[in-house]
């Protein structure tokens, strides 16, 4: 190996060393996300999945639609919302779990005090849950009044907005937590 190649290799290794925290975060994040998705996958078809879909997702969506537009005369049967104009089923993947798992993985992988991580996970899950219910309600009305836009909004817009919101929430949360830590250590 020439001196020039050795110098380039040392430079590359030195560059990676300077990003050690970031590489550790990325590795832990991917590992946690894969593990949590596996656990979630294994819960498919269980009573837990039914509870999340029917009780925690479909029932609140149904209640809000009935409250906003009683004339829709929407009926809920398990996870299927039906009215004279819409047949809308809430299935696995519609409950916002992917966004929640992203949030949990990012919070756990980042170097914060566990109290900040747990508070962030709790607040993040509540935020994603509420956003997701609003997303599903919006999709119901989109299917009702502009059905041709449903697939695009459901598959692309909703997923993209979820990822952006999770990312922004995470960045704001860690920024807040790090400022709080700096303030506590300085004062």
C-alpha positions in Angstrom: 0.0 0.0 0.0 1.4 3.4 -0.9 1.7 6.3 1.5 -1.0 8.1 -0.4 -3.5 5.2 -0.1 -2.7 4.8 3.6 -3.3 8.5 4.1 -6.7 8.3 2.3 -7.6 5.3 4.4 -6.6 7.1 7.6 -8.6 10.2 6.5 -11.7 8.1 5.8 -11.4 6.3 9.1 -10.9 9.6 10.9 -13.9 11.0 9.2 -16.0 8.1 10.3 -14.7 8.5 13.9 -15.9 12.1 13.9 -19.4 10.8 13.2 -19.4 8.1 15.8 -22.5 9.3 17.6 -24.5 9.7 14.4 -23.5 6.2 13.2 -24.4 4.7 16.6 -27.8 6.5 16.5 -28.4 5.3 12.9 -27.5 1.7 13.7 -29.6 1.6 16.9 -32.5 3.3 15.1 -32.5 0.7 12.3 -32.1 -2.2 14.6 -34.9 -1.0 16.9 -37.2 -0.2 14.0 -36.7 -3.7 12.5 -37.3 -5.4 15.9 -40.4 -3.4 16.6 -41.8 -4.0 13.1 -41.1 -7.7 13.6 -43.0 -7.7 16.9 -45.9 -5.8 15.3 -45.9 -8.2 12.4 -46.1 -11.2 14.8 -49.2 -9.5 16.5 -51.1 -9.8 13.2 -54.5 -11.5 13.5 -54.4 -11.4 17.3 -56.9 -9.9 19.8 -54.4 -7.1 20.3 -54.5 -6.2 16.6 -58.3 -6.3 16.6 -58.4 -4.1 19.7 -56.1 -1.5 18.1 -58.1 -1.5 14.8 -61.6 -1.8 16.0 -61.6 -0.1 19.4 -58.8 2.4 19.3 -59.2 3.4 15.6 -62.5 2.6 14.0 -64.8 3.5 17.0 -63.3 7.0 17.5 -63.4 7.7 13.7 -67.0 6.5 13.6 -68.0 8.7 16.6 -66.5 11.8 15.0 -68.1 11.2 11.6 -71.5 10.7 13.3 -71.0 13.9 15.3 -69.9 16.0 12.3 -72.4 14.6 9.8 -75.3 12.7 11.4 -77.0 12.8 8.0 -74.4 10.4 6.7 -76.0 7.7 8.7 -72.7 5.9 8.9 -72.7 2.4 10.4 -69.8 0.7 12.0 -69.4 -3.1 11.8 -66.0 -4.1 13.4 -63.6 -2.0 11.3 -66.0 -1.4 8.3 -67.6 2.0 8.0 -70.6 2.1 5.6 -73.1 4.6 4.6 -75.2 5.2 1.5 -72.2 6.6 -0.3 -69.1 5.0 1.2 -67.7 1.6 2.1 -64.6 2.2 4.1 -62.6 -0.5 5.9 -59.9 0.4 8.4 -57.2 -2.3 8.0 -53.8 -3.0 9.3 -51.5 -0.1 8.5 -54.3 2.4 8.8 -53.9 2.7 12.6 -50.7 4.8 12.4 -48.5 2.1 13.9 -45.6 2.7 11.5 -45.3 6.3 12.6 -45.4 5.3 16.2 -42.7 2.7 15.7 -40.6 5.3 13.9 -41.0 7.6 16.9 -40.3 5.0 19.5 -37.2 3.8 17.6 -35.8 7.3 17.1 -36.4 8.3 20.7 -34.9 5.2 22.1 -31.8 5.4 19.8 -31.0 9.0 20.6 -28.8 9.9 23.5 -31.2 11.5 25.9 -32.1 11.0 29.5 -34.6 8.1 29.8 -37.2 10.5 31.4 -37.0 12.7 28.3 -37.2 9.6 26.1 -40.3 8.3 27.8 -42.0 11.7 27.9 -41.2 12.1 24.2 -42.5 8.6 23.3 -45.7 9.3 25.2 -46.3 12.7 23.7 -45.3 11.5 20.2 -47.7 8.5 20.3 -50.5 10.8 21.4 -49.7 13.3 18.7 -49.5 10.6 16.0 -52.6 8.9 17.2 -54.7 12.1 17.0 -53.2 13.0 13.7 -53.9 9.5 12.3 -57.6 9.7 13.5 -57.9 13.0 11.7 -56.2 11.5 8.6 -58.7 8.6 8.5 -61.7 11.0 9.0 -60.4 13.1 6.2 -60.0 10.1 4.0 -63.6 9.1 4.7 -64.9 12.4 3.5 -62.5 12.4 0.6 -63.9 9.1 -0.5 -67.4 10.5 0.0 -67.0 13.7 -2.0 -63.9 13.2 -4.2 -63.3 9.5 -4.6 -60.9 9.8 -7.5 -58.3 11.4 -5.2 -58.6 8.8 -2.5 -55.9 6.4 -3.6 -53.3 9.2 -4.1 -54.2 10.9 -0.8 -54.2 7.6 1.1 -51.1 6.0 -0.3 -48.8 9.0 -1.0 -49.9 12.2 0.8 -51.0 10.6 4.1 -47.8 8.5 4.4 -45.5 11.4 3.5 -47.2 13.8 5.9 -47.0 11.2 8.7 -43.2 10.7 8.1 -42.6 14.5 8.0 -44.7 15.1 11.1 -42.9 12.3 13.0 -39.5 13.7 11.9 -40.4 17.3 12.9 -41.8 16.2 16.2 -38.6 14.2 16.9 -36.3 17.1 16.0 -38.3 19.6 18.1 -38.4 17.2 21.0 -34.7 16.4 21.1 -33.9 20.1 20.5 -36.0 21.0 23.5 -34.6 18.3 25.6 -31.0 19.2 24.8 -31.6 22.9 25.5 -33.1 21.9 28.8 -30.0 19.8 29.6 -27.7 22.6 28.7 -29.6 25.0 30.9 -29.6 22.6 33.8 -25.8 21.9 33.5 -25.0 25.6 33.1 -27.2 26.9 36.0 
